[in-house]
Amino acid sequence: MYSFIARQPIVDGDNHIVAYELLFREGFNNVFPQMDPNRATSRLLIEHFFLTNVQGYDGKLCLVNFPYQSLVNQVPTLFPPHLLMIEILESCPPNDELFEAVKSMHQKGYKIALDDFIPSSSWERFLPYITTVKFDIKQISITEAEKFIKQHKQYNLYYLAEKIENKVELEASKQAGFDYFQGYIIYEPEIIKKKRIGSSPFTVEQLNIAINSTSIDFELVERLIRHDVTMSYKLMRFINSHQPQPFSSFTKAFATLGYERIKMFISLSIAAAHELSPSRYYQSSMERAHFCEQVAATEHINTSIDQAYFVGMFSELDKLLEQPLSQLIHTLPLTPEAINALLEQKGILGDILALAIAYEKNDQSCIKWFSKKLKLAPEDANLYRENALNWSTPEYHYLRLEGKKKSD
């Protein structure tokens, strides 16, 4: 399965690219699909900020449309301010609820744009908190836009002319006082295709139930996420975007980032989720994760159990996402030891991963070699492999956790 976006450059008066507008698409046709706008925004954000390498946007600011409800819920604050500019759709009502949300996000350092703006006194109070005003010059004439620009110099706003189709319109926009320009005469939208991986329907269903409970059991939430490669990868990318340093567990990261923010991110991920396509790489990732975790928990082995788990889980990430592992791994809050294990199979974590792979291949000589190197008894290593095969489904872990809770 693949995801698609249309990416159209925005340029300054010297024709230098300063930003990109990102628009959700479902294929190579450059049209918005028949889909709820909130779901489209959720998918664009999750699939292109937390399932891809954002460096593909050249470090430029990305303009993203946000429907009304996502704005009042302050969904954009899940993302660092340097990544995106928030676009307020023209369909949003300029009411008190939206005003308070815009004011709050502005105070948190977010840049905000009014998209397809049509001048109205109802929007005047918003202007001190707005960075950029976008005029569709097919809806509002360049002359009308120029009048607005001259009347609102006190706000130090930037102005963007969009839907520019010829050189005459481009030159007229420059003369009218516009700062930025967008249109087919400058750059056509580029359709970008990226591989996406789904989540287990069971995991999505149970997470949805868990986070909508009156009293959220974050132990259960962590357990469910840990046993889904996609959810784990998205969440670790999210955590890394806010605190780029190795962490020991999701539980501690939840506490650091705040449970409300984590709940909002999971809700966004659920809204963007699609059913998992069967993949041997997905299955082997979970098997490796559980195997590596057990080996690391062996008394005489001195390494992080959590990092061992993530080494196993993310060892097939390049095959799942069809991107170089070296690029993907460096976006995660893993320790240097875990990164070396994944990229070069070095160190104790590298030996543990090598043993997991040897079992997959039924390579008896490698199994004996790495078992001996790790000082694992053959019967223990075989048991860990058997357990990993049984444990690699989220349903098993959910039932196991529920059984544990009932017995406590």
N, C-alpha and C positions, 0 to 999 in steps of 0.2 A: 504494500500500500504506500501511496505517496501523498504528500501535501503540496499545495501550490499557493504562491502569492504573486501579485503583480507589484513590482518595485519600480517606481518612477522617480528619477532624480529631480531635485529642486536646485536651481542655480542662482548665483548672485549676479550683479550687473556686469561682472567680468567673465561670465559663463563658467565659473568654478562651481563644482558640485558642493553644496553645503549640507544637504540632508536628502533623505529619501522618504517618499510616502509609501506605506505598505498597505495593500488592499487584499483581502481574502479572495481566493478563487478556488474552484474545484477541478480545474483542468487547464489546458492551454488556451481555452477561449477567454479573452480578457473581458469577462462580464461577471457581475456579482450574482452568485447562485441564489436559487429560491430557498432561503434558509433564514431562520430567526437571527436577527442581527447580533443578539447577545451570544448565541452559540458561535457565530462566525468570528466574533471578536475573541472569544475564549480560545478557539482553535488557532487563530493567527498568533496570539500571544504565546500559548503553550508550545505549539509546534515550531515556531520560528525564533523564540527566545530561549527555550529550554530543551529543545530537541535538535538544535543545530548550532553551528559555530557562528555567533553573532559577529565575529570579525569579518564575516563575508559582506558586511555592510560598510567596510572600510573605516570603521570607527566613527561614522557619521550618525547624527541624530536621526531617529526614525519617527515619522509622524504616523500616528495610529488613530483611527476613528473609534470613539467610545460611545455606545448608546447611553441613553439617559440613566437607566438603572445601574449600570456599571460605574457611572460617574458619581452618583449619590452614594453608592457603596464604597467609593474610593478604591476600586479595583486597580487603577494605575499605580497606586502606592506600593503594590507588590513588587514593582520593578524599580531599580535605581534611577534617580532623576536624569543621570547622564545618558541613559539608553534611549529615551523616547520623549517626544512632544505629544501632549494629549490634545486630540482634536475633538472639539465639541460639535456634534452634528447639528445641522440647521434645524432638524426636527425636535430638538430639545427645548422644552419650555423654560423661559428665563425666570423661574420662580425662586422662592426663598430657599428651598431645599437644595437646588442646584447652586445657588449663590454661595451658600455656606460651604458646600463641598469644594467649589472652585477656590474660594478664599483659603480653605484649609490646605489644599494641595499646593497652592502658590506659596504658602508659608513654609511648606516642607521642601521647597526648592524645585518644584516641577514647572516646566515651561508649558504653557497652555495656548492653544490656537482656537479661534472661532472659524469654523469651516463653512464655506459657501455663505458668507455673512451677508445679511440683508439689514441695513441700518434701521434701528428702531430705538426709541427712548427706553424701552424695557431692558435693553442690554447696556445702557450707559454705566450703571453701577458696577458692572463686571469689568469694565475696561482697565481699572488700576491693577487688576490681577491677571491680565492677559498679556502674552508676549507677542503674538502674531495674529493679524487679521487677514483671512484669506478671502479674496473676492473672485468669484466665478465671473469673468468678464462677459460671459454669454447671458448672465442673469442681471448683473449690474454693469452698466456701461462704464468705460474707463473715465469718462467725464464725471459721472456721479461718484465714482470711487475717489477721484482726485479731490472733489469737494469735501468728502468725508475726511480724507487725509489732512487737508489744510485746516479743517475745523477741530482736529483732535491732536494737535502737536504736543499738547501738554502731557500726554500719556507716554511719550517715548515708545510708541508701538512700532513694530515692523509690519510691513505690508507685503503680501504675496499675491501676485496675479496668476490665476490658473485658467486652464483651457485656452492658452495662447496657441493660435493655429497658423499665424503667418508673421513675417518680419515687420509688417506695418503695426500690428497689435503689440509686438514686442517693444518696438521703439516708442510707441505711444505710452505704453505702461511705464517705461523708464522715465519718460518726460513727466508723467503724472505723479511721480514720487514713490513708486513701488521699489521695494528693496530686493525681492526675490521673485523668481519666475518659474512657471511650470506649464508644460504643454507639449504637444506632439511635434511642433516645429523645433523644439529644443531637444527633448529626449522622449522617445516612446516608452511606455511601460514595458519592463522586461519580466517575463514569467519565469519564476524560479521554482524548480521542482526539488523536493527533498524527500528522502525516505522517512517514513514514520512507522513506529511500532505501537501496537495496541496494548491494552491491558486485559487481564482476565475479567470476563463479565462478572464472575463471582466477586472478585476484589472490588470492582466498581460498585456493585450492589451493596456489599457489606460496608464499604467506606461511606456511601451515601447514607445508610441507616445510622452508622456510628456518629457522624458529625452533625446529624440532625436530631440526635437524642437530646433530651433536656439536660442530662448530665453526661458530657462526653468522656468516654473511657479512652484516654490517649495511649494507654498501654496496648489496647486492642488496635487503635489506629496505627501505631508504630508497627505492630506485628503484621498487620495486613499490608502495609506499604513495603516492609522489608521482604515480603515474599512475592513482590511483583517488580520485575526488572524495570519496566517503564516508569511506574510511579516512583520507585527509588531514584532513578536517574533524574527525573524532573525535579524531585524534591531536593536532591543534593545540588543540582544546578542552582536552584532557588536559594538554598542556604549559602552556597558559595558566592552568589551575587551580592549578598548582604554581609557575610563575614568570611572572607576568603582565607581560611586557615583550616587545617585538619581538625576534625571533631571526633569525639569518641562514640557518640550515640545520637540517634534521632531525638530521644527524650530530652537530652541536654540542649540540643539545638532548638527544640520546641520552646523550652523555657526561656532561652536567650532571645529568640525572635518574637515571642509572644504567641499565646495560643490562638488569639483572635486572628492574627495574620496567617498563621498556619492553617486555621480552619478556612479562611478565605481562599488561600492558595489551593487547598485540596478541593474546595467547591469548584474553583475555576478548572482544575484538572479533570474533575468528573464531568463537567459540562462539555469539555473538549474531547473526552474519551471516546474511543470507538473500539469495537470488538476485536479481540486478539486473533490474528491469523495464525494458524498452526505453524510453528517454526521449531526445527530441531535445535537451532541456536538458542532460542529462548529457553527451551527445556534444559539444554546442557548448561546454560548459565546458572539456572537454579540448582541443578545437581552439583555443579562445581562449588557454588556458594555454600551449600550445606555441608559438603565434604570438607572444604577448607576450614569452615568454622569448627567442626568437630576435631580436626587434627590440631588446630591452634589451641583448643581447650584442653588438650592432653597435658597432664601435670608438668612434665619435664620440658615442654616447649615454651620458650619465652618470646611471645609475640602477641600483638593485639588481636583478640578474637574478632572484633568488629571489622578491623582492616582486612583480616583474612577473608571474612565473609564477602566484603566488597570486592576484593581481588578476584574471587571466584565469580561473583555476579557480573562484573563488568569485563570479564576476559573475552567475551564474544561480542562486545559492543560495536566493534568495527564492522562485523558481519551483519549485525542487526540494523545498523543505521547507514551502512555503506559509506562510511567516512573513515579517514585514518585514525587509528586508535590513539596515536600520539596527540592529535588535536583534541579529541574527545576527553581524554583522561585529564588533561591540564585544566579543564573547566570544572573539575570536581575537587572537593576538600579532602583529598587523600594525603597520607603521609608520603615522604620521599621513598620510604621502604616499599610501600604499596605500589607506587608508580614504577619503581625499578623492577618489581616483581612482574607487573603487567607488561612492561615494554621490553624487558630483557631477561625475565625469569631469574633474577638474581636474589640472593639472600634467603633467609628462612621462608619468607612468604613466596618467593619464586620456586623454592623446592616443593612447597606444599601444592602450589598450582601445577607444577610439573607432574607430581604424583597423581593429582586428579585427572589430568589429561592422559597419563599412562593407563589409568583404569578405563577411561573411555575407549582407548585404542586396544585394550586388552594386551598391552605390551608388557609381558611378564618380566622381561629382563629389566626394564625401566622401573616397574613396580618394586622389584626386589632392591634395585639400586637406591631409589629414593626412600623406600621404607627403612632401609638400613641407615642411610644418611640421617634421617630424622629420628632414628632409634625407636621406630614403631614396630610392635609385634605384628606379624602377618595377620593373625586373627583379628587384631584391633583395626588394622587398615581395611580388611575385608568387611568388617562390621560397619565402619564408617561409610564405605561405598554403598552397602546395602541400605543403610539408613537414608543416605542422600537420595537414592532412587525412590524411596518411599515418601520422603519429606518434600519433594520438589513440586507439590501442588499447594496452592493457597488454601484450598478447602481443608486439607489435612491439618494445616497449622491453625486454622480458625477453630476447628473442632477440638484440637489439642488444647488450645488456650481456654476455650469454654469449659472443657472438662476439668482443667486445672483450677479454674475459678470456682466451680461448683464444689470441688473437694476442699478448698481453702476455708 
